[in-house]
Amino acid sequence: MKRATTLQKPKNFRAKAKDSDNPPWSEEMLGAPVMKRGRGPQRAPTKVQTTIRLDADVLAYFRAIGPGYQTQINEALRKVVKRGLTTRSSGRRSAWRSG
């Protein structure tokens, strides 16, 4: 039968070893704290943040493309707008392009 052993500190272990080449940081060295969250404002805001509901399979398709799937969705929508597709299959005008 094996005996349980515990890890012990080495006998010459010092809790606080002083290293003259690597002194502890002081408040003066650190400077003022910097709080950053997110990417910050766009330099030239060209896009609008919005919420849109998509079918799960459509979102899965674009996410499978990889990074940049939101840009791919934007480009696909831009193509539709460029073509001027404003009618649905039933022949009614779409709600977002009323005129």
Sequence and secondary structure as in RCSB ss.txt:
>XXXX:A:sequence
MKRATTLQKPKNFRAKAKDSDNPPWSEEMLGAPVMKRGRGPQRAPTKVQTTIRLDADVLAYFRAIGPGYQTQINE
ALRKVVKRGLTTRSSGRRSAWRSG
>XXXX:A:secstr
          TT  SS   TTS    HHHH S     SS   SS           HHHHHHHHHH TTHHHHHHH
HHHHHHHHT  B TTS B GGG  
